[in-house]
Amino acid sequence: MSTAGGRLLEAAITAARSDGRPAIAAFLTSGYPSPGAFPQLLAAVSQAATIVEVGIPFSDPMADGVTIQQSSRHALECGVTLAMTLGWVEEVQPAAPVVLMSYLNPLLAYGLAPLATDARRAGVSGVIVPDLPLEECDPLAAALREREIALIQLVTPATSEARLRRLCAASGGFVYAVTITGTTGTRANITPDRRAYLDRVRAISQLPVLAGFGVRDAEQVREIMPVVDGFVVGSALIDALSKGEDPVSLLRELSSAVPPTARFA
């Protein structure tokens, strides 16, 4: 079922495509590099990205590579919580739609109904939960749907066609197409097999498709953009922050990797 949050995400992606730009979902670990600096960082990144994906720090982020694991650990040591994150999103009111990325345990601890209510008040458009199987997502999906927030599904190269169809049908806003079998941060070269996989996802999904896990540079953007609507950049942004570099410059570089006259199918 469509939600207001899902439609906002779709519209943002469609607008980027119509402009000849890749849709970029920029991942930030909430509270990193410091709680004090995060609101300003969130505001700045939201001006350069199509979507901002805010990761909730978690003690066992099994889908994330070392870079994001370390940022999550640092944020936890600084006392960053889901409640603080929602407060920052509400305070900043980012220029781009916000998606929360969280493992399931923090959401259960917060409570699904309170989470949906508070996320809606903060202005969150969607939620991604990498360790929540499709078969177990109904309670969260229902709570979010009641508050007009999309639950975004992930697919992988190992997903069967039958399951791929179910996941695409259940997703809201966009479909997150994981490009590698492994954790975040590994460079994802677009091999013929990966291209065929992304083509299959695009053929099945009625929603935009964003590729994630391993997008780090302009060369990859040029490789991946003919077959998807955009991409998620995470570890590369966290790396830039850890080195004291400006993540907005990286986002602008990635956005300009596709010629302005390009149009995506």
N, C-alpha and C positions, 0 to 999 in steps of 0.2 A: 504493500500500500504506500502511495506517495505521501510525503510529509512536507511541510513548509521548509524545514531544514534541508531536506533532500533536494527540493526544487531550487533552493538558493545555491547549493553546491553545483548542481547541473548548470544553472545559469552562468555561474562564474567561469566554469570550464568552457562552456559554449562561447562566451564572450571572448575569452583568450584565443580560442581557435578561430573565431571569426576575424580577429585582429591579426591573424597570421603568427601568433605566438604559441609556444607550448604552455599548457596549464601546469603550473608548478605548485606542488604541495610541499611547503617548507616545514620540516620537523624541528621542533625545539624541545629539549627536556625542561619541564617546568622548574623554575628556580635556578637554572644554570645559565651563566657561570656563578651567579649569586642571586639570592632572593631580592636584594635591593636593586640590582641592575635589570632584573627580568622584565618588569612592566615596560620600561623604555625599549628594551630589545624586542618584545612582542609587538609593540606599536610600529617600530621601524621595519621589521620583517614583514608585517602585514601590508605595508605599503608597496613592497616589492614582489610579493608572492600572490598567487591566485587563491590559495587556501593555506591556512596555518594549521599544522597538526601539532598539538601540544601533548607531549608524553608525560604521563603521571609516573613519578619515580616509584620504583618497585624493587624489592630486595632480590628477586629471582627473575630477571627479564630474559627468559629463555630464547626468545626469537631475536635478541639484539646482540650485536658483536661487542667487542671490547670497548670501543669508543663510547657507545651509548651506555653500556653497563657502567663505565667509570663516571659518566656525567650523572647517571641515576644515583649511584652510590654517594656522590658528592652532594647532590640535592637532598637526599635522605639525611645525611649527616648535618645538613643545615636546617633540618626540621621541616622541609617542604611537604605539604599534604595535598590531597585532592581538594579539600575545602579552600585552602589558600589559593590553589590554582584557579578555581571557579571565581574566587574573589578578584584575582588579577584580571581575568577575562572580562568580568563585569565592569571593573574600574576602567580598563583601557578602551573597551569597545573597539576591537581591531577593525581595520579597514577591509580586511578579507574575512570570509567565513572561517569559523574555527571548528576543527574536529579534535575531539579528545581521543588519544590513544592510551588505553589502559589495559593491564592484565585484569583478570576477573576479580581476584581477591579484594583489591581496594574498593571496587564497586559494590561488592557484597557487604563489605564492612561498613560502607557509607549508607547502604540501603538503596534498593533499586528505585523505589518511588521517590524518596527524597532526592536522589541523584538526578532523576529526570526533571523534577520541579526546579531544583537549583541550577541545573545546566540550562534549562530554558530561560530562567531569569537572567543568567549570565550572558545569554546570546549564543550558546553553542548550537551548531547546525547538525553535527554528526558525531558518532562514536565508533571507534574501531577497537575490537577486543581480540587479539591474536590467539589467545588460548581458550576461546569459547567456541565449541563445535556447533555447527548448524543445528544439529538435533537437540541441543540444549539451550538455544538462544531465545526461545519464545517468551519467557518471563521478562528478560531485559528488553527485547524488541517491543513487547506490548507496552511496557512502562514508558519507553522512549517515544513510541508512536502516539501515545496519549498526549504527550507534550510536544508533538510535531518535530521530533528529532530523528534523524536517519540512523539506522544501524548499518554500517558499511561492512561488506563481506570481503574476505581475502580468498584468492584462488592461487594455485601454484602449478608448476609444470607437471607435477605428479597427479593433479586432479583429473579424475575420469570425466568423460564427456557428460555422462548422466548427472554426476554430482556438480559439474561445472554449470549445467543448465539450472539446477536447483539453487546454487549459490548466487548466480546472476539474477535469478528471479526474486530472490529474497533480499538482495542488497538495496540500499537507498543512496541516492546522491551520485555515487560512482562505484565501480568495481575496482578493487585494489589487486592488481596482478603482480604477484611476487615473481621476480625474474630469475631467482636462483633457489636451489635447494640448500639451505643453510641459514646463517644468521646475517643480520644487517652488516654493512661495511665492506663486504667482499665485492670487488669490482665485477660488474655484470657485462661481459662482452655479449653482443647480440649475434649469436651463432645462428646458422640456418634452423636448428631445432628450436631455439628460443623464439625466433621470428615466426615460425609456424605455430608455436604455442600462442603467441600474442595475437596472431591472425585469427586463431580459433576462438579466443576469448572475445575479440571484437565482433566476430561473426555471430556469436551467440548472445552477447549482452545487448540489451536495449538502452543501457546507461553508458555514459562515458567510461573509458578505461584508463586508469593511471598505473604506470609501471613503477615498482619500488624494489628496494634492496639492491644497492650497488651502483646507483647513478651518481657520478662524481665529477664529470668534466664535460666540456663542450663537444668533444668527439663522440661520446656516448649519446648525447642529446641528438646529434645529427643522425646517428645510427638508429635510434629508437623511435624518433618522431613519425616516420612514415606509417608505423603500425599501431600507435596508441594516441590518445588525446593529450597526454601529459605524463608527468612523472613525479615521484616523491624523492626529495633529497633530504637526507638526515645525517648520516655519519660525516659527510663532507662539511656540513654546516657546523656540527659539533666540533670537528677538528679545527675549523677556522676559529671558532670561539676559544678553544683551549690554547691556541697560539696567539690570541689577542688580535686576530685579524677581523676585518669587517665582513660579516656574513651577507650583508646587503650587496656588496660588490660581487660576491660569488653568484648570488641569485641573478643579478643583472647580466653577468657574463653568460650564464646558462640560458637565460631568456633570449639573448641576442644570438645564440648559436644557430638558430634557424633563420634564414633570410626573411625579412619583413613581408615579402610577397608570397611566402609559402602558404599553402592552404592544406589542411589535413582532411582526409576522407572521412 
